[in-house]
Every structure is written in structure tokens, then in C-alpha cells.
Amino acid sequence: MNKKTDKKEYLYTINLIPANILAILIMILLSISTIVIKKDLVLSDNPVLLILYFLGLIAWTFLHELLHGIGYVIGKAKKENVVYGIYIEKSICCTLCKQEVPKKTILLSLSLPFLVIGIVTYVTGFLINSGYLILLSIINISGAAMDIVMFLYILKQEKNITYAESDNPTAFYLISTDDLTKSKSMFLKIESVRDYNPKHFIFDKSKKITISKISKQVLMIIIVISILFLILYIV
């Protein structure tokens, strides 16, 4: 058997416990280092601004996913194949690309939110002395922990490796001629391996945006409470 011509599909799942621990550690370390470097940094304690900050954080989360989608499209994925999902009950907002994509495309998609609303906005926050922008950037960088892990893991694989989604938003496929079982990661687990068949990655058309019933209810409650609080406070 020639391993350079025989492709395999490796189904990965994300180990959520170490992934969440990594995100928390990144947030703590960035917060401490930021306070040490910029001792005069303050956040407003105005209740109205706090509500607006919170709503801004929700918008920032959606922007994170939108940037993943933009990365796919810039990387030549078909726009109609990029879909979004919100599942608050699973603590997941996700961007899925319903087609097999090359290495450069998935690397671009994974890195774009981290760079644009993570690193760039973090530096910008320092330059304009915006504690809120720095806070949003820290939250985004820590939230991008698994994006970073996946980026580094896929980056070191062969040039011709390809990526595809699974039906599970916390799982994905890597298609490679190399034996990926030799490439270990404490954050990623190989659940299964099978022979490559491009028909496995012909997906049914999906709704552009899928929001679970619970997510809709929670978002509506948050928005209504925030608006009522703002009205009562202003009046």
C-alpha cells in the first residue's frame, strides 16, 4: 500500500475540558499582564454603559463567527456553503463550511478572528486608551483558544491535507495521505479513521443561520431586560 496515494479520513473531536482550561488560563494571563503594563486602565461603572458593554460583547461574539466565514470565502470556499449556528444550551456559536477545503483555507478561517478582533484590537485599545476594547480583545483571544490549537496542529501537517466539517460542531475531519495517528494533541482526539471517499463530503443544503429554540429565547430575554433596564434608568 502506498501511503502517498491512499488518503484516509480522520474524524477528530475537541477535548472540551482541557480546551476550556486553556481559554481560562489565556484570559487570566492576558488580564494580569495588561494590568501590569497599563496600570491606569479603568472601566466605567456606569450601569447604562455596563449594559451596553454586555450587548457589545454579544455582538463581538457574532463578529468572531462572521470573520471565520469571511476567511472561508477569501480562501475560495463557496459563499453559499458557509453557514452559522447558535446553540447557547451547548455553549456554542459556530461557523461551518459545507465543503471540503484545502489547508490554506482552513488556516485563514481559523486565524482571522484571532488576528482582527484579537491582536489588532488589543493593540488599538492600548493606543487609544480604551479599556473596553482591550477587554473585548482579551475575551476574544481567550475564546479563540481552540482556533489557535487547531491552527498550529493543521499548520504542521502535510501541504496537501484537506479539512471538512462533520455533523457535530465540536468535531471535524482531516483528510491526509500521512498517518495522523502519530500526530498527538491533548486537545484533539481521533475518534475514527476510514478510507477517503469524496462523496462523504457532499453536504445537503443548510439554512444560512440556525438558531436553536433555547438560544432564541435566551437572546430575546437578554435584549428585553437590557432595553427595559436602560429605559428605567434613563427615565
N, C-alpha and C positions, 0 to 999 in steps of 0.2 A: 504493500500500500504506500503510495506516495503522498506524504503529508502536505506537500506544497500544492497539490491539486485537489485534495479531498477536504472540502470545507465541513465544519461542524457548527451547530448552533448551540451556544452555551446560554442557558437561562439563569440569570442572576437575580437574587433578591437582596434588598438592603437590610442589614442588621440594624434595626432601629435603635436599640439601646445604646450601643457604642456611638452611633451617629448622633443621637441626642446629647450624649455626654460631650462629644467633640464640639457641638454647637454651643453648649453652655460654657465650656472652657474658653472657646474663642471669644464669646461675649464678655466673660469676666476679665480675661487678659487685655482685651482691647479697651474695656472701660477703665481698668486700673491705669494702663499706660496713658490713656487720654487725659485722665485727671492729673497724673503726674506731670505730663508735658504742658498741659494748659490749665493751670491752677485757677485761673479767673473765670473759667467756663461756668455759666449758670443757665438754668432753665426756669422759665416763668412758672409761678404757682397760681396764676390767674385761672379760675375754674373754666372759664369760656375757652381760653387757649388750650387748656388740658384736653377738653373735649375735641377741639379742632385738631390737636396733635394726634389724638387717638384715631379720629376719622382719617387723618392723613396717613397714619400707619397702615390702615386697611387698604387705602389707595396705593400705597407703596408696595404692598404685597401683590396686588393685581399687576402693578407695573413690572415687578420682578418676573411674573409669568409671561407678560406680553413681550418682554425682552428676550426670553427664551424662544418665543415664537418668531420674533424678528430674526434671531440668529439662525433658525432653521431656514427661513425664506432667503436670507442673504447667502446662506450656504447651498442654495439651489434646490431646496425642497419645495414641493408644490404647495402654494399658499392654502389651497382647499384641503390639504391633508393635515394641516396644523389645527389642533383642537384644544380646548381648555376645559378644566374641570375644577369644581369647588366642592369639597367634602369635609365640612367642618367637623362632623362626627368622627372622622378618621384623622383629623388634624392635617389635612392635605389640600393644598392647591396645586394643580399640576398642568403642565403643557405636554401634550402628546403629539408626535408626528407619525401619522398613519402610513408610513412607507419606510422601506429600508434606506438608510442614508450612509454616506461614506464617513470616514474618520474625521476629516476636516470640518464637516457639517456639524456633527455632534459636539466636537470640541468648541466650535464657535458658539453654539447654542448654550452649552454649559457655562462658558466663561463670560458671556455678555452681561448678565445682571450683576455678577460679582464685580466686573470692571466699571460699568457705567454708574450704577446706583450704590456701589460699594466703595471702591477705591477712589474714583473720581469725585464723588460727592463728599466723601470723608475729607479729602484734601481741600475741597472747596469750602466745606464747613469751617475748617481752620482759617482759611484765607479771609472769609467774610465774618468770622467770629459768630457762627450760628450753631448754638448748642443743639438745637432741634435737628438740623441737617446732619450733624455728627451722630446724634442718637439714632436717627433713621438709618444711617450708613452702617453703624455698628450692628444694629438688628438685622439688616440685610446681609452683611458679611457673615454673621453667625448662622443665619438661615440658609446661606449658600454653602454650608459645610460639606454636605454630600455632593453638591455640584463640584466642589474643589476636589474631593476624594475621587469621584468618577473621572474628572478631567485628567488628574495625574495618573490614574490607573489605565485609562484608554490611551493616553499620550505615549506610554512606554510600550504599547503593543505594536505589532507589525503595521506597516503603512497601509496595506490593503484591507485591514479589518473594517467591518461594517457594523452598524448599530440598528436595532429595531425595537419597537415597543412591544409589550405584552398586554394582555387584558387587565393586568394588575398594575396600578400606577406606582407601586413600590418595587416593580420588577422590570427587567429589560433583557434583551438578547444581544449578545455579541457573536458575530459570525466570523470565523477565522480558520485559516489552514494550520495555525500553530496550536499546540496543546496548551490551552489556557488553564488547565487544572494545575499547572506548575506555577501559575502566577497568583500568589495568595494575597488576600487582603482581609483584615479583621472586620472591615465594614461591609464587605460584599461576600455573598455565599453562592456558589454554583449549585443550583437545585437539580439540573438535569443537562444531559448532553445528547444530541441526536444528529443524524446526518442532515446536511443542509438541503433545503428544498425551497426555492423562491416562492412557491405557492403558499407557504406558511405565512408569508408577509404581504399577502394581498388582503387588505382590510375592507370590511364593509364601511360604507359611508357613515360618518358620525355627525351628530349635531355639533355646530361650531363651538357652542358653550353649553356645558352640562353642569347644572347646579342641583345638588341633592335637595330633597324636600326639607330636611332639617336645616341645611345651610341657608335656604331661602328664609325660613322662619327666624333663624338667629340673626341674620343680617337685617331683616325688617325690624326686629325688636331693637337692635342696636341703633339703627338710624332713627326710629321713632323716639326712643328715650333720649338720644342726643339732641334732637330737634326740640323736644319738649323742655329739656333742661336749659337749652340756650334761650328759648322764648321766656321761660320763667325767670331766668337770671337777668335778662335784658329788661324785662318789664318791672 
